[in-house]
Amino acid sequence: MEINGSRFADHINTLAEIGKIGETGVCRLAHSKEDRQAVDVVKGWMEEAGLETRIDCFGNLIGRLEGKDQDKPILMLGSHIDSQPYGGRFDGTAGALGGIEVVHTLKDQGIDPNRTIEVVCFSDEEGSRFNKGVFGVRGLIGQLEEGELKRKDKNGVTRLEALREFGVEPDVSQSPVYQPGDIEAFLELHIEQGPVLEADNKPVGIVSAISGPIWLTVTLEGFAGHAGSVPMNLRQDAFLGAATITKEFNELVRNEGTPNTVGTVGSIQNFPNSRNIISEKVEFTIDLRDIDIEARTNLEKKLYQIIEKTASELNLEYSVSEDTKSEPRYCADWIKDIMKQEDEKLGFQSPVLMSGPFHDALFMSYISDYGMIFVRCEKGISHNPLEYAEMDDLQKGVELLYHTAAKIAQS
Ligand SMILES: [Zn+2]
């Protein structure tokens, strides 16, 4: 290995102490005291690696190493170091600290990169505090929305106040910071947060694409009635409608989806939610994802048919609102090719797999070619203190990141 595996392990373990909960969990909410403490510690590691650091007006921590040719578009590496309220030690940190390790290794090897390299710890990737995440990366690429700084956390603190408390003066007029053409490639290493690599018995994977989710909210309206007196054939039971749609949607995805399609009903609200009243109104969410947009569109059409048929059979009114519809974003072939070549030299035999969850990289993809490396994690558990990845696997992932980055930095 060319990276310094023990230095990287030290960094992971040291960062896991900040905001530690229980034996293995962390809570480092965006812009919080713990987040700031983590940013300060990681900033120190960036400086040891030879990066010049700054914390921008969105709370992003950015380290920069000037390349020999300043006219070349830069190479960017990064991920996030904020966490879920009940999160794990590796989500985000693996890629953020992995990026720093890459630059530190270049320095150890005496390599002066041709192009400038930046390593970014994006602020508020997780989104749990203000119920809207990937704030830092959206600031960088110009995808902030109206009123973003006015969003409040559960204690009534606005993002504006939280960022000031964190120590930066937010300024949305600075967005976007980067334009298409500024960045040659963005690379992110991340734990898989899924079970595919474990099932494949492989430590590392090369990502093909980040799948695009469709998020729908379905509302069904029937008529409330006494559970003891309304005969079955006269009911307009909204909950039964939701149950039927959920079951048929599940079968549809299983039977007609690609191996990559996933469909989930994850949240449901029932009114009046009483044991002896027939359900009058139900609202539930649908999450449908695939990297194959045609396959996804086809299933989406059939899902609407299921909803319509069920509502009509059960005598229910229905409406569907579309909350999110994002397209899958494909990793650049030329970056995947470099990864595959380097992977072969390292002998990892890493498979190619897609990402169901989104990452900072998804947003970077709108202004730059991007590539991602996944590291196996136990049972795919994440957003949970039980999240676990073997240090040996993480080091292999960072080694592949290093060789890929070195190639691009020298091109
Ligand atoms: Zn993450």
Boltz pocket constraint, residues with backbone or C-beta under 6 A from the ligand:
constraints:
  - pocket:
      binder: B
      contacts: [[A, 80], [A, 91], [A, 92], [A, 125], [A, 190], [A, 358], [A, 359]]
      max_distance: 6.0
